[in-house]
Amino acid sequence: MPKQSKKHARPAAGKGKGAAKSAPNATAPAKARRPAAVRAKAGPAKPSEPAKAPPAVDVDVSQPLPYPAWPTDRFRREETAANTMGYFLMRHCRDEALARIPNDASDATRAAVTDAVDTALHNVMDLVEGFWPLSSGPSHRVEVLLQVRVTDNDHRAIETVPLEGLDLPIGYWKWAREDDFR
C-alpha cells in the first residue's frame, strides 16, 4: 500500500532550528557582546520591531532529496545519504515485510509483527553503528560498514558516501514512525 505524501512546514533554508550551528559567525548581537559600561554610554536602546519568522516552506519529507539537491556541507551530505538509504530500507524491507501480514490478522497480531520487524531493522542499524562488539576469534573483531554509492544511469560511480557516526538507530525511528526522510 503506497504511503501518502506528508508535508511539514519547515523554515526557509538557513533559518530556524539548527541554523546557528551551521552559520560561520553565529554569535550574539554586537550590543550584547560589548561590556556594560560601553553599552551604557551608547544611550537608551532604540525600540525595534519584533523579529519576524521566515516564511514557512512546505517540504515533502516523505521522499528523500534528489541527488543534485544534496547539501555540500559534509555532515549534512552524509545525513542526506543516510536518509536516502533509510527511505529504501523502509520501502523495500519494512513495507514489504508488513504487507505480508494477513488482512484478517487481529490488531494485536498486526502490532506484534510490526514490533518484530521494527526491532529487527533497528538492530541492523545498531549493528552498522558498532553498538555490539563483533568478535572474530580471541584476537580480532569485525566491523560492518555501510555506505551509499551514487551512480549515473549507466552504473558509473559518481560519489560514495560513508555512513558512520550518524546515529542510524535514531534515524530508523524517524523513518519508521514519522515517514520523514529529510
C-alpha positions in Angstrom: 0.0 0.0 0.0 1.6 3.3 -1.1 2.3 5.9 1.6 0.6 9.2 1.3 2.8 12.2 0.8 3.4 14.1 4.1 4.4 17.7 4.2 5.8 19.6 7.1 6.2 23.3 7.3 9.9 23.9 7.6 11.8 27.2 8.0 13.4 28.6 4.8 16.9 27.3 4.1 19.5 28.6 6.6 16.8 29.7 9.1 15.3 28.2 12.2 16.4 25.2 14.2 20.0 24.3 13.7 20.8 27.4 11.7 23.1 28.8 14.3 25.2 25.7 14.3 25.8 25.9 10.6 26.3 29.7 10.4 30.0 30.5 10.4 29.7 33.6 12.6 26.7 32.7 14.7 27.3 34.9 17.8 25.2 37.2 19.9 24.3 40.7 18.6 27.1 43.3 18.9 25.4 45.2 21.8 25.2 42.1 23.9 28.9 41.4 23.4 30.1 44.9 24.4 30.9 45.5 28.1 28.1 47.0 30.2 30.0 50.3 30.6 30.2 50.7 26.8 26.6 49.8 26.4 25.6 52.4 29.0 27.4 55.2 27.1 25.6 54.2 23.9 22.4 55.6 25.2 19.0 54.1 25.5 18.1 51.2 23.3 16.1 52.1 20.3 12.7 50.4 20.1 12.8 47.7 17.5 10.2 45.8 15.6 9.6 42.2 16.8 11.6 39.7 14.9 9.7 38.2 12.0 9.9 34.4 11.4 10.9 33.5 7.9 8.0 32.3 5.8 7.3 28.5 6.2 8.2 26.4 3.2 6.2 23.2 2.6 8.7 20.4 2.3 7.6 16.9 1.3 9.6 14.9 3.8 8.1 11.6 2.6 10.7 11.5 -0.2 14.5 11.9 0.1 16.2 14.8 -1.6 17.2 14.1 -5.2 20.9 13.8 -5.6 21.5 17.1 -7.3 19.9 18.9 -4.3 22.1 17.2 -1.7 23.8 19.8 0.6 27.5 20.5 0.1 28.3 20.5 3.8 29.9 17.2 4.6 27.8 16.2 7.7 24.5 17.3 6.1 25.5 15.4 2.9 26.2 12.2 4.9 22.9 12.7 6.8 21.1 13.1 3.5 22.7 10.0 2.1 21.6 8.1 5.2 18.0 9.4 4.8 18.1 8.2 1.2 19.2 4.8 2.4 16.5 4.8 5.1 13.8 5.6 2.5 14.7 2.5 0.5 15.1 0.4 3.7 11.5 1.4 4.7 10.1 0.8 1.2 11.9 -2.4 0.2 12.3 -4.1 3.6 9.9 -2.8 6.2 6.9 -2.1 4.0 7.2 -5.4 2.1 7.5 -7.3 5.4 4.5 -5.7 6.8 2.5 -6.2 3.6 2.7 -10.0 4.3 0.5 -9.6 7.4 -2.8 -11.3 6.5 -5.7 -8.9 6.1 -7.7 -10.8 8.6 -5.0 -10.6 11.3 -6.1 -9.1 14.6 -4.8 -5.7 15.7 -2.7 -7.5 18.4 -1.1 -9.7 15.8 -0.5 -6.8 13.5 1.1 -4.8 16.3 3.3 -7.8 17.3 4.5 -8.3 13.8 5.2 -4.6 13.3 7.2 -4.5 16.6 9.2 -7.6 15.5 10.0 -6.1 12.1 11.0 -2.8 13.7 13.1 -4.5 16.3 15.0 -6.5 13.6 15.6 -3.5 11.3 16.5 -1.2 14.2 19.0 -3.8 15.3 20.6 -3.8 11.8 21.2 -0.1 12.3 22.7 -0.8 15.7 24.9 -3.5 14.1 26.1 -1.0 11.5 26.7 1.7 14.1 29.0 -0.6 16.1 26.7 -0.9 19.1 27.7 -4.5 19.7 31.3 -5.7 19.7 31.6 -8.4 17.0 34.2 -10.9 17.8 36.1 -12.8 15.1 38.2 -15.0 17.4 40.2 -14.2 20.5 42.4 -11.5 18.9 40.1 -9.9 16.3 36.9 -8.0 15.8 34.9 -7.2 12.8 33.1 -4.0 11.9 30.1 -3.8 9.5 30.4 -0.7 7.3 27.7 1.0 5.4 28.0 3.4 2.5 25.8 4.9 -0.1 27.2 4.9 -3.7 25.5 7.3 -6.2 25.8 6.2 -9.8 24.6 7.5 -13.1 22.1 5.6 -15.2 25.0 3.6 -16.8 26.0 2.4 -13.3 29.2 4.5 -13.2 30.0 5.6 -9.7 29.7 9.4 -9.1 30.2 9.5 -5.3 30.5 7.2 -2.4 29.3 8.5 1.0 30.3 6.6 4.2 27.5 6.3 6.8 29.5 6.4 10.0 28.7 8.2 13.3 25.3 9.4 12.1 23.2 7.6 14.8 21.3 5.5 12.3 19.2 3.8 15.1 17.6 7.1 16.0 17.2 7.8 12.2 15.4 4.5 12.0 12.6 5.6 14.2 12.2 8.9 12.3 11.8 6.9 9.1 9.5 4.3 10.5 7.3 6.4 12.8 7.3 9.7 11.0 7.9 8.8 7.4 10.4 11.6 7.4 13.4 11.2 5.1 14.8 14.8 5.2 
